């Protein structure tokens, strides 16, 4: 996490040099560091998981013990290893390694082998270690286990990847999936919460509680609460296997340590020795335990084990005490190893709970980022892996119970290996988790949600793609909440979460994005030496007595373990010394340590103490430490108690201790790309963050090697003339997404009302915003023709259906144009000699771009699978959506002939006419400044820096660019005299005209328009089916009906709802009014088939009373349904 270099090397100003120097597009020696940093949180957490984390997980899985034929068998994991992705055994191939590009193309998963070492013993005698393959688990691209790890851009391109491939995702069935980063409660920190619904947990419960999410080193998590009861006692509550359990606190304390009641009482009242009510409550809690006859630790353990063993699947030979110890290990403060540490922590939590219940300290906000951390992909991966390995052990035990009786020789190594091979494989569960994002788990992994954990990494454009990796989600459980408190933007998020980059609508405020400089702690370091260092700085150990009364001391908590007490006047000195060591990298204090001194204020504020955090998964960001002149990482909790200045002028000596590295440090990567965003109204910046992710641009360079379902590409993108320097920092010229357009702000012709815009037809002819869509279809004959083995691609010579449109291999020619009804591909059954042709079904014509022939996993597949990529040209048409970079979206309403466009004195014609009514209410002044800056840049051959906060009241943008325009011989205010293209007369008003970067968005009319005359109908109701893909109808609903009635156009209404829907002619009996009884008479056998048969009413027996009426078919269906319910409907036919 060394960032000191990274943020110092920001480009000083923007320039077009990288395009004009001649080396643009040449592959560099190594990848661009800033772009690689975008996915670092994902890759680092995964690397940590598969190296250190894997061995920790394996060792943390408790041994599984069971009896088999009167022997006690114990299975325990010793170690596990993951391997790089390689081809399956027996494959025919040149290269053993499998690379991501192949997995994408063949639509398979990128996975490596997991092998575990399992030690087994009989009756306590070790019998050896068995190496067992546990299946294939997905591998993250560009991680240490990936075959692309450490490759240079040149090697990456040779392996069909992008030169700037970032990694950070998994490939499952050919689709790139990202594990979402979720917000979780901060680990190992007791949070004071007030929840009214807790009152319903039982009699005497109040809304006050302390909640804590305990997380072990290998990321196993469990939630634990302390509840305050009305009678002054405390109830401990924890979750085991998704069930809620309650335990009076006294039992937990006595079960953890062998102290006398008086020693426990003394520990609990520290700092509150003069509070008689509190002392009485503590005595009461200890008395409850006495009343149950539990005086010693072993009695309490026996008491707990007896009651809880029913719920724990432990062997029957375990004593009650062993069961109770297992419960304490697995459910109570699991992040601490020794019972004595757990005891001290529970005492601290109890003291905090009473302080909170008596309103002497503040409630902490669980929605505030100070009490939160991030669930990283590596962490979820490990938690899931641990659970599945545990489940594997259980499945082996079950197969011993089931099939064990058949084993003749008893427990030999051979038989045990046989049993191991019947265990549940890990391949399927992992693929299911990543493919669907749904979590199937017995324990729930201590999480609030079990769906939506993975998202597809859309390669719509580069900005959309990178934002997947910087996104943190609050959780699916909060999306359904009626309250808005979860979605609020809190001031303490400054610098960690971007205030602008969040979607509007349903996920607003729940899906946030990290700022550009925010990082997530991945590595861990041992903190064994820290308690000794703290003691040397003047901290009293936890079992010692400080120099002052406990009420004048702060507790010192390191990663959720109480390590001692420090006097109130010494605490700031200790915190400052620790901060100095952290910044200067001394005394083994990691740079990602968070040092929080919560002071006593004399009022009810946060519970005071000195808290140190070194755990992974916390959000941190770099700021400049002014005292030491170095960069320092600060955490979310730490920031509350630090004074950070932004500009030089704001720094107050003695008060301001830190300074921001740059003024726009609060913006996310995507928000940093908005030019002059400080001059825009905030919602417009939010819109641009969304629309920047929907532009048609240049998503990737390896179009020939990709087989994504849909890719958008702009034919002639340009580099923006006006852009923030972060654009260059992330090298965005490699993936441009728009065009510099000359925009005149003028109300012209009326075709530009309500966000519509007029485009010059000549610009369109010259290729303005032309683009295309790449669509890929995977054709697998094994799926298409099931059960037939001899089916391969090909055509019969001289087949009239093919008409020389297909090659001899049954596939279309590359570069050929396909129209509706043309042959798309053909295949032959080699056994019968039959040939089949499939035709191109889309209405849009396309060009065949490339065809890839795929094999199967072992490399022995016949000619049965191909990927056909076609290119659909999509040039702008009326109704396509465009937007500037300031949230000013509009649709192309008219391609106006160039001869009728207004022109300037120099004869220049605008590309786009923008309606001036778009500015006043939206206040996107940034777009006006961009227009002036673009114009001056074009005149002087410059590229302007549009980073926010570079201009201010004193140094205004108008002056700067106005003077540049004046120097170029243009009007200071960016306006010009225009002449009408129709009459040639000079327009009376001055028209504001300049250069603005315009983006073409993916929303196109060709994908949206829907039209139908006749077509598919529903089988039951006979009404037209809905849906654009199946050529369905458009619903003409109740409100549309009302509109037509109001217009009095009843014939049109009759046509829409009857003639074009489900008109049908029915026979009805005039006498009895029944629609169901008229039936055709049954002919005798001797009648000829052509003889006319009459319709007879089966109720009246007459045929002359039958009449034909036109009714909706659904009405007949309705009457039949009613008849089934014994309800008769009579029609009164007049």
DOTOR-655311 format. One record per residue (C-alpha): x, y, z; residue in three letters. Coordinates in steps of 0.001 Angstrom, whole numbers, plus 500000, padded with zeros to 6 digits. Layout:
<sites>
XYZALA
...
</sites>
This chain:
<sites>
500000500000500000UNK
502728502425499106UNK
501000505345497473UNK
503480508128498102UNK
504800507885494541UNK
501465507209492870UNK
499639510450493640UNK
502755512609493308UNK
503162511811489618UNK
499853513245488433UNK
500073515013485055UNK
500671518732485635UNK
498545519710482627UNK
496787518007479771UNK
498243517837476278UNK
497715516068472979UNK
501372515003472925UNK
500632511324473432UNK
498677511394470147UNK
501075513575468160UNK
504456512215469272UNK
504226509272466912UNK
504453506536469495UNK
500715506332470121UNK
499519502756469966UNK
502978501220470338UNK
503115498667473134UNK
504996499897476208UNK
507456497880478283UNK
504987497576481163UNK
501338498286481810UNK
500008501684482852UNK
500138501736486667UNK
497094503962487254UNK
494799501744485163UNK
496074498594486888UNK
495296500220490236UNK
491578500308489456UNK
491122496596490121UNK
493757496345492830UNK
491273495889495673UNK
489877492784493957UNK
493181491236492922UNK
495002491887496211UNK
492179490416498262UNK
492079487305496055UNK
495877486889496184UNK
495723487182499957UNK
492922484615499994UNK
494668481953497941UNK
498063482269499653UNK
497939483073503369UNK
494155482810503625UNK
493871479300502193UNK
496241477736504717UNK
494501479600507557UNK
491081478418506417UNK
492178474817506164UNK
493656474876509644UNK
490561476540511091UNK
488193473766509969UNK
487507471650513074UNK
488284467903512761UNK
485320465692511980UNK
485034462733514352UNK
482593459834514087UNK
482327456150514950UNK
482580453502512269UNK
482454449772513150UNK
483334450575516811UNK
486358452660515776UNK
486600456379516340UNK
487629457943513044UNK
488935461494512873UNK
489382463414509600UNK
491263466696509591UNK
492517469004506829UNK
496259469616507048UNK
496893471775504009UNK
495441472739500642UNK
496890474029497387UNK
495393475725494362UNK
496932475315490927UNK
497026477453487792UNK
494370476656485178UNK
495563473814482936UNK
493856471530480424UNK
492121468378481597UNK
493971465052481653UNK
494111463242478323UNK
493611466407476260UNK
495134466804472839UNK
496982470134472887UNK
500240471992472287UNK
500036474212475388UNK
499157472822478833UNK
498112476205480258UNK
494631477533479667UNK
494310481272479030UNK
491293483530479676UNK
490756484378475984UNK
490147480699475218UNK
487618480390478052UNK
485715483429476792UNK
485693482105473234UNK
484662478561474135UNK
482158479749476738UNK
483716477685479514UNK
485031478575482990UNK
488535479692483932UNK
489321477423486849UNK
492199475722488608UNK
492490472537490615UNK
492154472508494400UNK
494012469709496170UNK
493725469129499908UNK
495891467058502255UNK
493677465162504680UNK
495070463401507714UNK
493000460516509052UNK
493349458665512313UNK
491632455692513941UNK
491162455779517724UNK
493648458628517956UNK
496378456765516009UNK
497402458751512848UNK
497194456584509738UNK
498752458954507235UNK
497889461816504886UNK
495858461470501697UNK
496087463961498837UNK
492581464482497566UNK
491409466536494553UNK
488458468632495712UNK
487372469787492248UNK
488049472880490154UNK
487575476347491613UNK
487364479598489617UNK
490559481661489375UNK
490556485453489186UNK
492125486849486025UNK
495525488561486602UNK
495831487164490144UNK
498934485221491241UNK
497355481933490130UNK
496372483271486705UNK
498485482335483705UNK
498587486024482680UNK
500248487085485946UNK
503253489342485404UNK
502993489441481604UNK
504109492496479639UNK
501662494222477228UNK
503372492498474279UNK
502871489025475788UNK
499271489859476709UNK
498497490839473120UNK
500077487583471925UNK
497622485759474202UNK
494680487656472630UNK
494171490017475579UNK
494094493790475890UNK
497502495419476342UNK
496068497118479463UNK
494187494040480756UNK
493274494853484381UNK
491877491539485607UNK
489906491390488841UNK
487070489235487492UNK
486254485545487074UNK
485209483846483843UNK
482222481525484253UNK
480696479918481150UNK
482497482489479038UNK
481007485475480883UNK
483108487889482935UNK
481709488048486468UNK
482731490432489244UNK
482075489690492903UNK
480394492784494269UNK
482009494598497159UNK
479442494893499951UNK
479363497212502940UNK
479550495302506230UNK
479624496406509864UNK
483179497180511021UNK
484713494002512348UNK
485522493448516039UNK
484145496823517148UNK
481198497048519552UNK
478547499359518069UNK
475952500926520390UNK
472564500655518701UNK
468971501386519549UNK
466444499168517738UNK
462778499411518787UNK
462086495964517297UNK
464397494399519886UNK
461650494984522451UNK
459700492165520818UNK
462470489633521490UNK
461000488733524850UNK
459643490035528123UNK
461645492851529676UNK
463798493520526597UNK
464537497183525765UNK
465634498854522534UNK
469214499244523790UNK
471942496899522676UNK
475562496535521648UNK
476129494741518371UNK
479410493289517234UNK
480484491465514088UNK
483347489215515093UNK
485621488117512273UNK
488507485675512542UNK
491801485968510695UNK
490509483622508010UNK
487373485801507657UNK
484818483520509328UNK
482213485962510606UNK
479510485838513253UNK
477149488487514630UNK
476752488845518373UNK
474566491197520446UNK
474304492247524076UNK
470769493265525095UNK
469920495494528032UNK
466892494244529979UNK
464504496381532029UNK
465528494710535285UNK
469144495844534746UNK
470539492502533598UNK
472217491751530273UNK
471419489025527757UNK
474008487787525261UNK
472591486735521906UNK
474372484916519056UNK
473500483043515873UNK
474533479434515255UNK
473519477691512000UNK
470990480470511245UNK
469273480025514653UNK
469079482662517357UNK
470222481768520886UNK
470072483777524112UNK
472313483366527126UNK
472387485477530322UNK
475722487310530416UNK
476710485934533836UNK
476908482382532445UNK
479163483454529571UNK
481527485343531879UNK
481789482509534407UNK
482253479936531656UNK
485179481848530170UNK
487394482361533255UNK
488081480666536539UNK
487667483872538563UNK
485727484295541778UNK
482477486202541617UNK
484133489138543394UNK
486914489330540754UNK
484312489308537947UNK
482328491977539820UNK
485434494150540186UNK
486263493887536479UNK
482708494793535454UNK
482474497943537618UNK
485817499459536506UNK
485304503143535823UNK
481814503120537370UNK
482739502298540968UNK
480477505014542444UNK
477310504018540563UNK
475205502078543084UNK
472492501114540536UNK
475093499605538230UNK
476720497690541088UNK
473350496251542075UNK
472745495154538461UNK
476135493385538290UNK
475432491577541569UNK
472031490530540241UNK
473580489067537044UNK
476007486972539089UNK
473240485900541507UNK
471188484421538591UNK
474076482038537882UNK
474316481078541595UNK
470608480268541697UNK
471128477630538980UNK
473629475950541281UNK
476653476904539166UNK
479425478136541427UNK
482590477011539605UNK
483640477330535957UNK
483363473586535329UNK
479798473539536693UNK
478811476397534374UNK
480427474634531394UNK
478630471415532257UNK
475338473324532579UNK
475780475009529173UNK
477002471860527393UNK
474019469875528625UNK
471586472434527179UNK
473328473231523898UNK
474623469853522747UNK
471285469018521119UNK
471915471700518518UNK
475556470832517826UNK
476491467854515692UNK
479263466658517980UNK
480228463021518621UNK
478348461409521507UNK
481555460685523422UNK
482214464417523930UNK
481627465520527538UNK
479280468420528296UNK
482298470593529089UNK
483858469886525679UNK
480546470809524020UNK
480385474075525959UNK
483987474930525050UNK
483206474227521385UNK
480228476623521676UNK
482401479366523213UNK
485032478874520486UNK
482568478991517600UNK
480008481566518749UNK
481328484059521277UNK
483923486700520344UNK
485395484286517827UNK
488087486752516757UNK
489905486268520083UNK
491860483121520812UNK
492032482949524598UNK
489008482877526933UNK
490553485546529179UNK
490657488039526270UNK
487013487249525523UNK
486169487859529165UNK
487792491327529196UNK
486073492277525934UNK
482631491192527189UNK
483219493284530319UNK
484078496333528185UNK
480946495769526080UNK
478818495499529226UNK
480205498776530578UNK
479499500444527223UNK
475965498996527176UNK
475098500429530602UNK
476618503807529703UNK
474498503806526544UNK
471307502608528245UNK
471614505445530779UNK
472110507924527863UNK
475634508830529009UNK
477104507996525592UNK
475793508457522083UNK
474224505876519838UNK
476474504974516908UNK
475017505118513439UNK
475373501748511673UNK
474720503552508356UNK
477730505784508871UNK
480914504807507076UNK
482820505068510373UNK
481189501847511558UNK
481607500060508251UNK
484103498083506198UNK
483978496265502869UNK
483386492600502120UNK
486068491981499508UNK
485849489261496833UNK
488709487304498423UNK
486910487291501768UNK
483645485964500333UNK
485595483379498336UNK
487350482129501472UNK
484208482050503620UNK
482425480051500940UNK
485416477747500474UNK
485574477033504199UNK
481902476183504359UNK
482100473893501336UNK
485181472085502698UNK
483342471522505981UNK
480340470231504015UNK
482704467913502121UNK
483803466335505414UNK
480173465823506419UNK
479384464234503038UNK
482297461790503537UNK
480927460883506960UNK
477494460261505410UNK
478937457995502739UNK
480779456044505497UNK
477418455586507268UNK
475686454622504010UNK
478207452514502143UNK
480586451650504960UNK
478919448308505711UNK
479867447098502224UNK
483570447661502818UNK
485058444247503498UNK
488512445096504810UNK
487391447873507193UNK
489459451048507321UNK
492287450579504877UNK
493814453514502978UNK
492278452186499784UNK
488781452128501276UNK
489170455607502773UNK
490230456971499359UNK
487148455296497856UNK
484976457078500406UNK
486760460395499782UNK
485979460138496090UNK
482251460009496877UNK
482466463371498725UNK
480682466397497319UNK
482664468178494612UNK
483432471908494910UNK
483263472726491183UNK
479483473068490897UNK
478793475183494032UNK
481479477723493077UNK
480271477990489499UNK
476692478392490724UNK
477708481157493148UNK
479529483112490446UNK
477112482415487598UNK
473933483404489466UNK
475218485495492372UNK
473060483392494724UNK
474544482003497901UNK
473405478590499123UNK
474732478315502635UNK
473823476534505863UNK
475255479214508130UNK
474492482258505965UNK
478172483298506427UNK
477056486092508789UNK
475586488053505865UNK
472266489829505441UNK
471717488804501823UNK
472112485678499767UNK
471389487023496271UNK
472990489563493981UNK
476557488873495094UNK
477949488855491539UNK
477412491099488546UNK
478398490801484900UNK
481302493082483968UNK
479748494737480905UNK
482282495802478327UNK
479863498462477087UNK
482643500991477249UNK
485756501421479334UNK
484155503776481875UNK
481293501353482532UNK
483774498510482876UNK
486071500202485388UNK
483196501427487554UNK
482258497790488346UNK
485525497477490222UNK
485185500715492207UNK
481589500103493250UNK
480521499270496805UNK
476939498218497485UNK
475093498635500777UNK
473297495307500335UNK
470136493965498754UNK
468329493873502114UNK
468278497681502256UNK
466780498172498784UNK
463356497090500027UNK
463423499303503132UNK
460912502102503289UNK
463283504442505144UNK
465654506813503388UNK
468116507048506282UNK
470218504265504711UNK
470600506223501486UNK
471671509528503033UNK
474978511081502081UNK
476693511597505422UNK
479504514150505858UNK
481875511516507278UNK
481937509755503878UNK
484055512651502546UNK
487039511363500638UNK
485933507716500787UNK
482662507589498847UNK
481903509862495906UNK
478942512226496555UNK
478138512413492825UNK
478579508938491426UNK
475434507086492500UNK
472530506041490251UNK
469212507854490388UNK
466098505823491066UNK
465837502652493112UNK
469522502007493971UNK
470214505690494750UNK
472501505997497769UNK
472806502213498125UNK
475208501713495242UNK
478146504012495866UNK
481545504311494269UNK
484866504738496008UNK
486829507900495373UNK
489841507717493081UNK
492330507718495981UNK
490396505424498343UNK
491930501988498838UNK
490941498839500672UNK
493390497224503066UNK
494295493741501857UNK
497481492602503654UNK
497693491538507285UNK
500622491711509664UNK
501091490058513018UNK
500355492445515905UNK
502147490412518584UNK
504747493135519250UNK
502196495951519615UNK
501022495349523240UNK
504652495502524431UNK
505201498732522468UNK
502039500220523994UNK
503243499327527492UNK
506575501021526783UNK
504613504173525810UNK
502847504210529193UNK
499803501972528769UNK
498909499878531836UNK
498267496191531009UNK
494672495037531223UNK
495125493216534509UNK
497203496002536105UNK
496100499129537967UNK
496760502512536312UNK
498112505545538196UNK
494710507248538248UNK
491171506036538892UNK
489633503913536152UNK
487058506636535517UNK
489923508949534432UNK
491420506399532036UNK
490675505253528509UNK
490492501566527621UNK
492985500628524877UNK
491488498242522308UNK
493647496631519605UNK
491682494839516848UNK
488852494041519233UNK
491041492864522124UNK
491300494973525283UNK
495033495369525886UNK
495104497859528749UNK
494286501269530185UNK
495854504646529563UNK
495485507810531673UNK
493410510550530064UNK
496248513108530001UNK
498739510587528563UNK
496431509264525817UNK
497004512075523217UNK
500784511627523607UNK
500489507851523053UNK
498276508405519979UNK
500727510952518521UNK
503717508649519091UNK
501876505775517379UNK
500981508036514457UNK
504614509067514092UNK
505756505428514049UNK
503054504609511492UNK
503978507408509078UNK
507739506880509369UNK
507345503058509168UNK
509029502418512530UNK
508561499841515318UNK
506771497360513004UNK
503565499411512927UNK
501958498801509520UNK
501119501914507448UNK
497459500824507239UNK
496952501058511012UNK
494042503213512118UNK
494637505116515357UNK
491464506539516895UNK
491395508369520195UNK
487754509012521078UNK
488060511745523722UNK
485914512384526791UNK
483946515547526180UNK
481927515887529396UNK
478770515440527302UNK
477099512300525969UNK
479345511662522952UNK
480826508478521488UNK
482080505973524063UNK
485653507082524860UNK
488702504907524337UNK
491894504472522325UNK
491088502133519431UNK
493706500640517104UNK
492719498743513950UNK
495113496816511713UNK
492560494435510187UNK
492048494056506408UNK
488955495157504441UNK
488839498698505848UNK
488666501715503550UNK
491637504070503775UNK
492856507063501819UNK
496097509024501608UNK
496437512577502958UNK
499503514717503595UNK
500672514721507225UNK
501797518345507689UNK
503897517769510822UNK
505987514988509275UNK
505782516112505641UNK
504857512588504505UNK
501732510959503097UNK
499657509049505604UNK
496785506611505221UNK
493765507537507293UNK
490721505376507937UNK
487022506158508079UNK
486786506234511891UNK
490075508081512282UNK
488963510900509970UNK
486350512064512503UNK
489086513186514904UNK
491531514656512373UNK
491494518209511022UNK
492165518062507271UNK
492567521240505199UNK
492021521387501430UNK
493747524504500117UNK
496925526139501451UNK
494953529147502651UNK
492726527067504930UNK
495522525669507058UNK
495420526966510637UNK
498678526345512550UNK
498198524131515591UNK
494714523003514514UNK
495028521627510967UNK
497197518510511082UNK
496654517130507583UNK
496006518370504058UNK
494256516832501050UNK
496560515734498216UNK
494335517507495653UNK
491035519401495926UNK
489037516881493887UNK
489994513982496180UNK
486316513502497093UNK
485349512454493529UNK
485287508970492055UNK
487217507995488940UNK
484185508518486701UNK
483163511827488324UNK
486739513032487774UNK
486194512835484007UNK
483477515552484027UNK
484965518856482838UNK
484397521848485145UNK
482029519807487300UNK
482287522482490023UNK
480325524854487723UNK
477380522455487274UNK
474293521789489316UNK
474862518590491308UNK
472102516388489765UNK
473534517066486288UNK
476869515644487411UNK
475003512596488714UNK
473322512152485339UNK
476651512402483549UNK
478153509700485775UNK
475341507437484590UNK
475458508487480941UNK
479245508269480728UNK
478730504542481362UNK
476258504241478467UNK
478264505829475686UNK
479184504061472486UNK
482936504227472467UNK
485872501951472068UNK
485380499244474710UNK
488439497199473721UNK
491094496725471061UNK
490871492976470550UNK
487600492926468591UNK
488781489997466484UNK
489466487841469548UNK
486316488581471518UNK
483019486761471382UNK
480877488887473716UNK
477138488766473034UNK
477033492460472153UNK
479748495083471693UNK
479259498712470671UNK
481898500541468682UNK
482183504138467513UNK
483860504276464108UNK
485799507548464418UNK
486182508557468065UNK
488271511606469008UNK
490354512767471927UNK
488597515532473879UNK
490073519012473419UNK
488944520010476900UNK
489484517418479607UNK
490501517084483263UNK
494045515856483871UNK
492662512642485408UNK
491675511763481815UNK
495373511618480970UNK
496272510003484294UNK
494112507015483361UNK
495249507134479741UNK
491681507390478499UNK
492838508201474974UNK
493187504432474563UNK
489427504041474997UNK
487820507260473658UNK
484070507698473769UNK
482965510722471765UNK
483568513405469168UNK
484426517119469313UNK
481429518860467737UNK
480834522512466845UNK
477700523436468791UNK
475657526585468264UNK
473148527534470966UNK
470201528678468886UNK
466480528060468708UNK
466024527117465051UNK
463062525587463164UNK
461204524212466188UNK
462663520738465660UNK
464769521327468772UNK
462071521600471419UNK
462254519649474673UNK
465805518339474505UNK
465846517534470830UNK
468787518629468701UNK
469372519251465029UNK
472393517718463321UNK
473992519022460150UNK
473402516452457401UNK
476811517117455859UNK
478488516287459187UNK
476498513075459185UNK
477637512339455624UNK
481233512875456709UNK
480817510185459385UNK
479765512129462498UNK
479136509582465301UNK
478896506580462964UNK
479137503271464796UNK
478367499584464663UNK
477297496742466916UNK
479110493417467067UNK
476779490533467829UNK
477991486992468427UNK
476007483804468154UNK
477376480524469475UNK
475992477624467424UNK
476395474250469111UNK
475051471360467027UNK
475199469042470024UNK
472466471187471647UNK
470609471835468402UNK
470338468213467270UNK
470297466150470448UNK
471159462479470405UNK
472582462542466863UNK
476297461916466785UNK
477151462358463125UNK
475920465927462650UNK
478587468416461454UNK
478634471752459636UNK
478591471520455846UNK
476440471808452726UNK
475462469498449891UNK
477007470533446566UNK
474462472322444388UNK
471836472623447156UNK
469257475144445812UNK
468500476424449379UNK
472129477509449796UNK
472392479264446438UNK
476212479595446732UNK
475767481879449751UNK
477612479465452075UNK
481077477911451900UNK
481570474169451539UNK
481931474021455338UNK
478352475280455748UNK
479388478696457121UNK
478912482139455515UNK
481786483902453720UNK
483643486419455881UNK
482780489950454792UNK
479530488917453096UNK
476348490840453781UNK
473413488942455291UNK
469847490108454817UNK
466607488732456241UNK
466006485207454924UNK
469569484596453661UNK
471167481231454544UNK
473074481673457830UNK
474717478252458266UNK
474122474682457144UNK
474779471266458660UNK
474751467671457402UNK
473864464412459085UNK
476737462132458000UNK
474754458977458802UNK
471682459775456706UNK
473173462304454274UNK
470407464829455016UNK
471349468511454879UNK
469708471353456828UNK
470022475125456397UNK
469259477755459043UNK
468308481197457760UNK
469171484658459098UNK
466123485850461019UNK
466878489454461962UNK
465276492278459996UNK
468518494283460060UNK
471137493395457491UNK
474632492744458770UNK
478170491887457696UNK
479893488662458762UNK
482908489879460758UNK
484645486691461862UNK
483981483033462626UNK
485703481040465355UNK
485632477256465410UNK
485488475869468957UNK
486245472432470293UNK
485323470804473595UNK
487245470706476892UNK
489453467769475921UNK
490316469043472445UNK
488692466037470746UNK
485456467642469537UNK
484307467254465934UNK
483247470195463754UNK
480175471005465848UNK
480642474361467598UNK
481233477747466007UNK
481031481371467108UNK
479719483610464340UNK
480339487330464918UNK
478384489750462741UNK
478684493513462495UNK
475492495568462315UNK
476191499096461005UNK
474367501684463112UNK
474744505208461794UNK
472797507881463677UNK
469139508089462717UNK
466299510271463928UNK
465528509287467515UNK
469050508227468543UNK
470273509597471860UNK
473253511921472300UNK
474630513755475326UNK
477316516271476204UNK
479502515571479248UNK
477271517690481501UNK
474114515585481758UNK
472549517448478795UNK
470980514566476937UNK
468983515012473762UNK
467776513065470774UNK
468559513667467140UNK
465323515086465775UNK
466296516103462283UNK
469174515814459829UNK
469056519384458484UNK
470507520007455008UNK
473788521933455129UNK
472536524599452704UNK
469804525585455195UNK
472045525647458287UNK
473079529020459744UNK
476750529861459103UNK
479339532222460575UNK
481234535073458898UNK
484050532685458052UNK
481595530275456474UNK
481764527705459266UNK
478642525665459915UNK
477789524096463278UNK
477477520305463571UNK
474780520507466227UNK
472134523088467038UNK
471365523087470755UNK
468232524719472147UNK
469031527609474562UNK
466108526571476807UNK
468286523683478042UNK
470501526009480090UNK
468459528259482444UNK
466719525622484571UNK
469600523118484478UNK
472394525552485240UNK
475100523545483475UNK
477519526454483293UNK
480344523927482843UNK
479066523276479316UNK
479244526999478454UNK
482799527173479770UNK
483704523998477867UNK
482349525564474682UNK
484567528648475113UNK
487565526542476139UNK
487106524190473189UNK
486869527110470806UNK
489993528798472168UNK
491820525445472206UNK
490948524857468538UNK
492130528383467637UNK
495457528190469458UNK
496146524478469019UNK
495912523712472728UNK
494253521166474946UNK
492727522737478058UNK
492758521373481592UNK
489158521135482815UNK
489870519779486295UNK
487303521065488824UNK
488355523708491401UNK
491083525192489177UNK
489025528391488743UNK
487478530432491547UNK
485675533722492195UNK
488990535604492110UNK
490378533763489091UNK
487344533324486840UNK
487125530972483879UNK
485287533576481795UNK
488216536006482046UNK
490776533352481214UNK
489048531927478143UNK
487552535290477106UNK
491028536771476826UNK
492224533747474832UNK
489314534138472405UNK
490024537855472092UNK
493674537061471357UNK
492488534782468559UNK
490385537575467064UNK
487019536364468366UNK
484394537849470664UNK
485369537830474351UNK
482056536170475360UNK
482224533306472843UNK
479388534644470661UNK
479384535267466903UNK
477158536771464242UNK
475387534026462259UNK
473671534237458878UNK
470472532398458036UNK
471070529511455690UNK
467665529999454090UNK
467607533746453377UNK
471280534639453860UNK
470272537491456177UNK
472279538234459292UNK
470504536987462418UNK
469756539794464823UNK
470997538087467998UNK
474576537112468772UNK
474778533322468811UNK
476938531458471333UNK
479007528941469378UNK
481956526764470347UNK
483397523263470499UNK
481819520703472860UNK
482685517013473229UNK
479541515023472380UNK
478892511377473222UNK
476631508976471362UNK
474636506821473771UNK
473698503172473316UNK
469949503880473285UNK
469010503644469626UNK
465665503695467872UNK
466561500536465939UNK
466596498602469216UNK
463389500141470556UNK
460835500608467774UNK
457975498139467745UNK
455347497703465067UNK
452899494903464258UNK
449985494192461949UNK
449216490504462511UNK
451333487886464183UNK
451625485484467082UNK
448616485043469372UNK
448169483636472834UNK
446968480010472816UNK
444338480472475521UNK
442834483907474921UNK
443597484267471189UNK
444813487811471892UNK
448120489111470474UNK
451137488277472624UNK
453375491029474010UNK
457113491530473668UNK
459292493117471031UNK
461503490097470414UNK
458622487880469316UNK
456999490548467114UNK
454288491026469718UNK
451656493743469993UNK
451738496894472081UNK
449251496913474924UNK
446366499283474345UNK
445371499738477981UNK
442521501330479914UNK
443959504837479841UNK
444549504671476080UNK
440927503537475713UNK
439805506576477727UNK
441807508876475464UNK
440132507520472341UNK
436687507771473958UNK
437389511399474850UNK
438187512058471200UNK
434980510327470141UNK
436818508039467738UNK
434796504923468518UNK
435458503132465212UNK
439188503327465843UNK
438609501951469343UNK
436488499127467910UNK
439254498348465441UNK
442018498276468049UNK
440278496357470806UNK
438172494028468682UNK
439003493611464994UNK
442797493612465437UNK
442708491683468696UNK
440547488587469133UNK
437456488976466974UNK
435653485650466526UNK
432309484570465083UNK
430202482484467485UNK
426866480650467099UNK
424214481668469629UNK
420703480320470220UNK
418235483212470120UNK
415642481378472258UNK
417724480265475226UNK
420541482819474772UNK
423262480201475193UNK
426661480461473515UNK
427700476961474568UNK
424739474811473452UNK
424729475329469608UNK
426735472430468131UNK
427038470843464678UNK
424659467900464330UNK
426253464472464530UNK
426137462782461110UNK
424965459155460656UNK
427546456839459108UNK
425857456744455676UNK
426061460546455131UNK
428684461720452661UNK
431501463864453992UNK
430524466794451782UNK
426912466918452922UNK
425908470180454668UNK
425477469821458451UNK
423196472137460412UNK
423999473742463757UNK
421512472592466396UNK
420946473993469878UNK
421338471006472178UNK
419041472591474796UNK
416100473622472527UNK
416648470987469836UNK
415965473585467112UNK
418214474654464270UNK
416273477657462973UNK
416873479707466150UNK
420678479760465690UNK
422262483083464787UNK
425888484165464249UNK
427362486982466327UNK
430832488538466427UNK
432252488535469962UNK
435750488710471423UNK
437174485216471740UNK
438115485867475337UNK
434413486450476123UNK
433588482902474931UNK
436450481601477061UNK
435098483518480048UNK
431626482021479619UNK
433096478514479441UNK
435015479198482679UNK
431820480423484371UNK
429928477335483174UNK
432574475224484887UNK
431636477017488106UNK
427931476310487479UNK
427054479869486473UNK
424848480248483416UNK
425159483289481137UNK
422275484204478812UNK
422750486499475822UNK
419837488679474852UNK
420140488721471056UNK
418120491458469356UNK
</sites>
